[in-house]
Amino acid sequence: MKTPYVPIALACGLALLSSGTALAADSTRDDAVTFNEHVATIMHERCASCHRPDQAAPFSLLTYEDAAKRAQLIRAVTGTRYMPPWNAEPGYGKFKGERRITDQEIATLAAWAEAGAPEGPGSAPAPPTFSAGWLLGEPDLVLSMEEPFTIPADGPDIYRNFPTRVPTTEDKWVRALQFRPQARTVVHHSLFKADTSGKAREFDARDKTPGYSGMGPIPGKRSLSGWAVGGQARVFPEGSPLFLPAGSDFLFESHFHPSGKQETERSSIALYFADKPASRTRLSFQLPPRFGSGAGIDIAPGDASFTIGESFTLPAPVELYGVTPHAHYIGKEFKSWAELPDGSEVPLIWIKDWDFTWQDMYVYEEPIMLPAGATIHSRIRYDNSAENPRNPSNPPKRVFWGRQSEDEMGSIIYTALPANESDAKAIREAYSVINKRHGRQAIEDSRARRAAKRALAARAASSGQ
């Protein structure tokens, strides 16, 4: 089996190749590109959010010394637009916090590397400041797993739930959050919930190790968003913070993927509170629903164009705030657009080359207003060929829908607010029709998958594999 595609490992390898970059050069020419005058600002604006201490990137780029020894690496990864990571195509949605680097900035970094990475006269501008590593500043509350959990070096993926007591004495409304995994190489995703029943803590107490496995039935459990590999801080639409009951248990529902060495995880999350309760109903829907479990995901080895999709016609107008694509390793292309009643189209997002390690939530700079009768379309393509460098299997194997990292799933999650609060129920009911249909199909697909896997196992046994 081929080692899964891991960009950080590639970055580290390139860093070793570039360790011989010359640091001394003539910086006295008037037209010389220098770190202090030209490059520092690019590093601070495009790179510092990740390339600084206690973040996911494998090295810091805040200072001249940090950047100069990696000048050739910086030139290589920015020249191919591998870094900074930003998968959405230009012209297909305008998003907040775009990490897109300009052609001029790429040329500046290349010229600096070619010149030998000169520091230049004078002083570099001061690096940006971050509050204890949190992107949104000082949190109102930080919650952490009550005990660390050990992930073994090898074995199947692990699904584990960790309740943490919320210490507030009054209800709170969460306007933003940022999740921080400790062992970043093994945390695939984490969903956040609030439990007021005490059941999660009961399940935890019955288990000898921290947390508990499975998805025990907890009535009234509330969703509080989630995080996947590559995710950043999440800010919810104005007027629609998420409810966090006082004295509840905050649940980290986490999925771990063993990395080849034993790791210890103790997740933390920063919460930012709103001054007042929600005044608008937050709508969230997936296309296809249920992460594609009813979309018939059964991808033959070598198939580079397997596609799933779904469409949803809005019964009432909405303000679309953001989209979150999700798939695993062999997801390749995401495309979404809205078809308006007059036949015109509004582009929503297009990712031509999906990267499992960067699963951003894409928030529009301005909400996209979609009228009643608009149809939102979602299309997802997979590449299960040997030519896909992110394919974890060599040679490729048949891939079904599943929760393991080497299985597949696929959906685009849309976040919206009803233009008129009175329409929230109608929109949810219209979507529930699609959701229920996919639920029925998911049951049939599950039976078909089990039959197909039994057949594959029988053929493998008969051939002596």
Helices and strands as residue ranges (DSSP letters): H 7-17, I 35-39, H 40-42, I 43-47, H 64-68, H 71-79, H 103-114, E 141-144, E 149-151, E 158-165, E 172-180, E 187-195, H 199-206, E 212-213, E 222-228, E 234-235, E 242-244, E 249-256, E 263-265, E 268-273, E 283-287, G 290-292, E 298-299, E 306-313, E 318-327, E 331-339, E 345-351, E 362-370, E 375-382, E 399-400, E 410-418, G 421-423, H 424-462
